[in-house]
Each structure stands twice: as C-alpha cells, then as structure tokens.
Amino acid sequence: MTATVATVTEETDSPYALSHLDALESEAVHIFREVAGEFENPVILFSGGKDSIVMLHLALKAFTPAPVPFSLLHVDTGHNFPEVLDYRDRTVARHGLRLHVASVQDYIDRGVLKERPDGTRNPLQTLPLTEKIQSEKFDAVFGGGRRDEEKARAKERVFSLRDEFSQWDPRRQRPELWNLYNGRHAPGEHVRVFPLSNWTELDVWQYIARENIELPEIYYAHEREVFRRDGMWLTAGEWGGPKDGERVEKRLVRYRTVGDMSCTGAVDSDADTIEKVITEIAASRLTERGATRADDKLSEAAMEDRKREGYF
C-alpha cells in the first residue's frame, strides 16, 4: 500500500500531473502526516460508515509500512446497524488497531442522558464524545465530514479549533492559505481535523472503486423490511419503530449514509454493484444527508447548533 505525495495541481496534459483522485488522496495523506507531526495524542472517529472507512484507508496509506500512530474512537448509540458494528470489529482486528467506545446507553443507564420522545439517539452522542475526548486527553480528532454534505460543514476549516468544552465558534476559524494548517491550541482545547473536506460523495465512491475498498453490505441494494416515516424508509427496531399505523413492508433498498437506525433512511435502489452506485450518485441532486438523515431536518440550523455544542 503506497501513497502519492505531491501538491494539488491543475489537471493538464503533462504525464506528471495528478489525477483528480490522486490530488485528493495526496492532500489527505499530507493532512494525516501533518497531524502526526504537530499533535501528541490524535484519534480517528470511526463508525464503520463509508467516509470513516476511506479516512482509515488513507491513514494506512500515509504511514505504511509502519502502523497507524492513532487509535480509533466510536460513539455507539446502541441503535447502530449490526452489519456496520460487525464491519467495525473485523476492521479493528484485521489491522491490529485500538478502539475506544463511548456508549450512549451507559449514559442513559446512569441517568445522565434521557431518551428523546422520537427515539433517536444521534443528538445524544455529543456528551459521550466530548467527555471521552477530555478523559483520554485527545488533542486532535479526525472526522470524516465533507463540505458538500451540509451548509454548516461547508463553513468549517480542515483544522477546526474546539474550546475546552469541545464547542465550535465559527468566528475563531483560522485561514488556511497554501495548505498551511495551524494546530496551535491552549491546554484543554483540541482540534477537529477533516481530511475529506474537499471530497464529494461521488469522489468517495470513485475512490472506493479505484482502491477496491470493502464496505458494509447495507451500502448496496438488498431486500429489507422497512416502514415509511416523514418521507423516509426506516428500519424497524427496538428504538421505537414502527408505530401504530406504520406498515412494515419488504423493499429493495440501500443506504447512502449510515448513522443511528432511528434517523437514517434507506433509499429505493437496485444499485447492487459499485458501478451502479456511482451511476446513481452521479444523477442525484440531493446530498446523502439531505435525502436520508432525519436528525438534520429538526431545524434549518440543526447541524450548526449541534456542532456548536461539540458534535462532529
């Protein structure tokens, strides 16, 4: 596994010019190595979703043949898809990585957090995440957020400073001219780092195809029992669905993004191969979060409000 290391360039007829995907890969590899050189205790947020999978693949490339010098962190809501958790555990074992798990269920059991009336636990992830960052003294936290996903994420820098309460203040954003990143932070503060900031959903899938990266099977078309709620197909589960009057039916679906089962909708699709998925995404006019994430529809500023509180 080797990485292309060069500056991002315009595509030209030169045989030495980087392709679009090579340029994105090179930028991400540079970011990983920059963090390794600047910070003492970084960690990679790893949920088993496609963006965190690509992020880990890039980290492996950045440091091969040496091991990745970071551990992984997953905030487990207790409502995760079993296929994704299985993939997470297999990946950790295959690469000999250390995994930290912050459990939302533990906080509910201790009475620190309360279940929401709608059953979704995604908004409950913030406290377990921020307390795990503080207790483990992580000073840099890699996330798989991309600017094309949502308007709040479009405003965030690659190196995003968080205060001692893990909160994000857009007014403290730092300029990042010429791909120079400022990792300075006061004691108790940390920096969220987004190596995939400049990628799009299509870029991610094209890279997955090029690198032959394995994904959880729910990203491809499969038959699943789902029910309709608020315009989305949700998977039935102990989290509180379906309710009376919500009919469960078997449909051919796939998932564009993976989060809490209670707020992540499937899309009707017959894309059972990576080539079909790429064709489907190229024709889409909605981002995966805009189309399938109920937690982003709570308000116009739902994502930005959560980021200010310490969310991803």
N, C-alpha and C positions, 0 to 999 in steps of 0.2 A: 504494500500500500504506500504510494508516494504522493506527494503534494506538489502542485505547481506554485512556485513562489515568484511573483513579479508584480509590478504595479498595474493598476487597472488602466487599460488603454482603449482608444477608439479602435473599432474593428476596421482593418484596412486590408489591402491585397497582399501585405507583407506576410511571408511564410512564418515570421516570428511573432505576429500579432496573436493575442489571446482570443479565443472564442468567448462568447458571452458567458457561458457557464464556467469556463476556466477563470475568467476575470472575477466572477462572484466567489468562486472557490478560493482564489488567491487572496482576496480581501478578507474572507472569513478566517483562513489559516493565519494571516497576519494578525488579526484581532486576538485569536487564541494565544499566539506566541507573545503578543504584547502584554496580555493579562498575566501570563506566566512570569514575565519579567518584572512586572510592576507590583503585583499583589502577593500577599503571604498565604492566604487561605481561600482560594476560589472554590466554587461549587457549580455544577451544571444542573439546572432544573430538568428533570427527565420524567415525563409522564407516560412514555410509550406511544405518544402521538407522532405523526409524520415529521413535524418540524423539529421536535426534540431528537428524533431518530437521525435526521440529517445532521443536526448540530453535533451529536455524538460521533457520527461518521467523520465529520470534518475535524473534530478534536483528535480522533485516532490518526487521521492523516497528518495532522500538524506535528505530532510528536513521534511517529513511527521512526525507528523500531523501538523506541523507549515507550513505556506505558504512559497512559494519560495521567498527568500530575494533579488531577482534580477528582474529587468524589462526586456522586450524584445525589440529588435531593428530589423526592416526590412527595407532594401533598396529596394524601389519599383521602378522598371524601367519604369512602365507604360505599359509594354508588358508582364506582368505576366499572367499565365493561370488563368481564372476566377475560376475554381474549386479549385485551390490552395489558392487564396485570400479568398474564402468563407470558406475554412477549417481554415485558419489562424484566421479569425474573430470569428468563432464559438469556437475555442480553447481558445482564449483570454477571451471571455465572460464566458465560462464554468469554467475556473479556477480563474477568477477574477484578471487577470494579467494586468499590464500596458504595453502598446505597443507604442514605438516610431517609427515613419515612416520617413525615409529620401527619398524624392521624386526626382528622376532624371528629371521628367517632369518639376518640379519647376525650376530647374537649367537651363533647355533648354528655358523655358518661359522668364527667366530673362537675357538670353543671355550669361550666364556663361559657358555653355556647348553647343556644336553644334552636331546635328545629324551626324552620320557616313554615308558614301556613301552606305555601305552594310546594313544599317538599324538596326544593332544590338546595343543594349544599355548596354550589360553586361560590356564592358570596361569602360563605363561612370559612373559606380557605385562608383568608388574609391573616388572621391571628395566629393559627398554627405555623404559617410560613414565616411571619416576622419574628415570632418567638424562637423558632428553630434557627433562624439566621443569627439572632442575638446570642443564643445559648452556645452555638458552635463557633461563634466569632468569625463567620464568613465575611470577608471584606470585598468580595466580588461574586456576583451571582449571574451566571449565564442564563438567558431566557431565549426562547425561540420566536418571540414576537417579530412580526414583519410590518412595515409601514403601509402595505397595501390592504391590510386586514380591516383597519378601523381608524377613524379620524384621530382619536387620542394617541394611538400608536404611531400615526404619521408624524406627530409633533415631537416625538421623543428621539433623543440622540442615541448613537451607538453606545457611548458611555453615559449612563443616566444616574446622576447622583441622588442618593436617598439619605434623608437625615437620620438622626439617632432613633426615630420612631418608624423608620422604613418608609416614610411618606415622600411623595414626589411633588416638587414645586416646579411647574413649568418655567417660572421666572429665573430659576437657578440653572437652566440649561446652558451648557458651555459650547462655544464654537468649535467645530471640528474641521478646520481648514487643512487641505492637503493630507487628509487621512492621519492627522496627528491627534492623539487621544490623551486627554488629561484625566489621570486617575487619582489625583490628589483628593484626600478626604480626611476629615477630622476623626479623632477617636470616637467610636460608636456609630459613625456613618458607614455606609457601604455604597458600592456602585453596581447597578444592574447593567449587564452587558448584552447587546443584541447583535450577534454575528450575522444574522439573516435579515437585518433591517432593510437592505436594498433588494431582497429577493421578492418575487411574486409567487403566488400559488402555482402558476404554470412553470416557473423556474424550478421550484421544489420538485415537482413531478418529473420534469425533464431530467433533472439531476438524479433522481431516484432510478429512472430508467437507464441512464448512462452508467451509473455506478452499480446497477443490479442490487439495490438495497432491499432487503426483506422488510415487509410491513405486516402489521396485524391484518388478518383476513377481512375484517369488517370494512376496510377501505375499498374493497372490491364488491361488486354486485353479488348478493346472496339472498336467499329467502329468509325472512324474519317476521315474527309476529309483532305487529306494531299497532298503535291506535293514534287517532287524529286529535291534536290539541293545539289551539292557537295557530292553525295553519301548518303545523309540523307533525311528522310521523315520529312518535316516541316509542321507546321500548318499554314494555311492561316490567314492573319490578316492585320490590318492597318499599321503594321510596314514596309510593302513593299514587301509582297509576296502574290501570285506568280507573277513573271514577265512574259512578253510575251514569249510564247513557253514552259512555265512550266505548265504542265497539272495537274489539281486537280482530284484526284480520292479517292474513299472511300475504306479504308483498315482496316483490323483488326490489331490493334497496341497497344502497351503500352509504357510508359516512364520509363526508368531506373533511370534517374536523372531529376530534374526539375530546370529550370532557365528561362531566357528570352526566349519567344517564337521564337524569331528570330534566336537563335543559339542552341536550344535544339531539337535534333532529336528524333523521335519515332522509335521503332524497331518493325518489324513484329513479332507478337506473338499471341498465343492462350492461354496464361497463365492468366486465369481469376480467379484463386484462389491463395492463398498464397503458398500452397503446390506446385502448378505448377510453380510459380515464383522461388521458391527455387531450384527446379529441373533444371530449365532453367539456372539459375545463376551458379549452380554447374558445368554445362557443358560448360560455356562460357570461352573463353581465352582472352577476352578484358575487361578492366575496363569500367565502365559506362561512365566516362568522355572521355576515349579514343575512345569509339564507337559512342558517341552521342553528343559531345559538340564541335561546330564549333569554339568557342572562344579559345579553347585550340590548334587549328590547325593553328592559324595565323602565328606561327613560332615554332621552336624547343624549344625555351625558353619562350613561351608566358606566361605561368603561373608564372614562376620565375620573369619575368620582371614586371608583374602586382603586385606581392607580394612585390617587392622592392619599388613600388610606394605607397603601402598602402592597396592593395586588400586583400581579405580574406586569 
